[in-house]
Amino acid sequence: MDEKSIIVRVPSSFFKHMKKVSAKENTSIREITVSALLKELKALNQEYASPEDFKFRRFCNIQDKTKGDNNDE
C-alpha cells in the first residue's frame, strides 16, 4: 500500500512545542499527530452521529495504527 502524506503548516512556536513533547514522551511527532487526529475524528463522529449511526458503527473501534489501541483516553 502506498504511504500517504499530509503537509500541514503550523506556527514555529507550535512546532517547537511538538518537538519538546515528542522528546519528553520519547515518541515521534508523527505518532503524536496521528493519535491526536484519531481522537479528534472519534470526537467529531460521536458529536454528529445520529442514534441510528450508533447501531451500525462502532466508534470505539477507531485505532491508532502506529501504536496499537488508543485506550489512553
C-alpha positions as CSV (number, residue, x, y, z in Angstrom):
1,M,0.0,0.0,0.0
2,D,1.3,3.4,-0.9
3,E,2.2,5.6,2.0
4,K,0.2,8.9,2.1
5,S,1.4,12.1,3.5
6,I,-0.3,15.3,4.7
7,I,1.5,18.6,4.7
8,V,0.3,20.9,7.5
9,R,1.6,24.4,8.2
10,V,1.8,25.3,11.8
11,P,3.4,28.3,13.6
12,S,7.0,27.7,14.5
13,S,6.3,28.1,18.2
14,F,3.8,25.2,18.0
15,F,6.3,23.1,16.1
16,K,8.9,23.8,18.8
17,H,6.4,22.7,21.4
18,M,5.7,19.5,19.5
19,K,9.4,18.7,19.4
20,K,9.7,19.2,23.2
21,V,6.7,16.9,23.8
22,S,8.0,14.2,21.4
23,A,11.4,14.3,23.2
24,K,9.7,14.2,26.6
25,E,7.5,11.2,25.7
26,N,10.2,9.5,23.6
27,T,7.9,9.3,20.5
28,S,7.8,10.8,17.1
29,I,5.9,13.9,16.1
30,R,4.1,11.8,13.5
31,E,2.8,9.4,16.2
32,I,1.6,12.3,18.3
33,T,-0.1,13.9,15.4
34,V,-1.8,10.7,14.2
35,S,-3.0,10.0,17.7
36,A,-4.4,13.5,18.1
37,L,-6.1,13.4,14.7
38,L,-7.7,10.0,15.5
39,K,-9.0,11.3,18.8
40,E,-10.5,14.3,17.1
41,L,-12.1,12.2,14.4
42,K,-13.6,10.0,17.1
43,A,-15.0,13.0,18.9
44,L,-16.4,14.5,15.7
45,N,-18.0,11.2,14.7
46,Q,-19.7,10.9,18.1
47,E,-20.8,14.6,18.1
48,Y,-22.6,14.4,14.8
49,A,-23.8,10.8,14.9
50,S,-27.5,10.0,15.0
51,P,-28.9,7.2,17.1
52,E,-29.1,5.1,14.0
53,D,-25.4,5.6,13.4
54,F,-24.6,4.1,16.7
55,K,-26.5,0.9,15.8
56,F,-24.3,0.3,12.7
57,R,-21.0,1.9,13.5
58,R,-18.7,1.3,16.5
59,F,-16.8,4.5,17.2
60,C,-14.8,2.9,20.0
61,N,-13.0,0.7,17.4
62,I,-11.0,3.5,15.9
63,Q,-7.4,2.6,16.4
64,D,-4.1,4.3,16.1
65,K,-2.4,2.0,13.6
66,T,1.1,3.3,14.5
67,K,0.9,2.3,18.2
68,G,-2.0,-0.2,18.5
69,D,-5.1,0.6,20.6
70,N,-5.9,4.1,21.5
71,N,-7.1,3.3,25.1
72,D,-5.3,6.2,26.9
73,E,-8.4,8.4,26.9
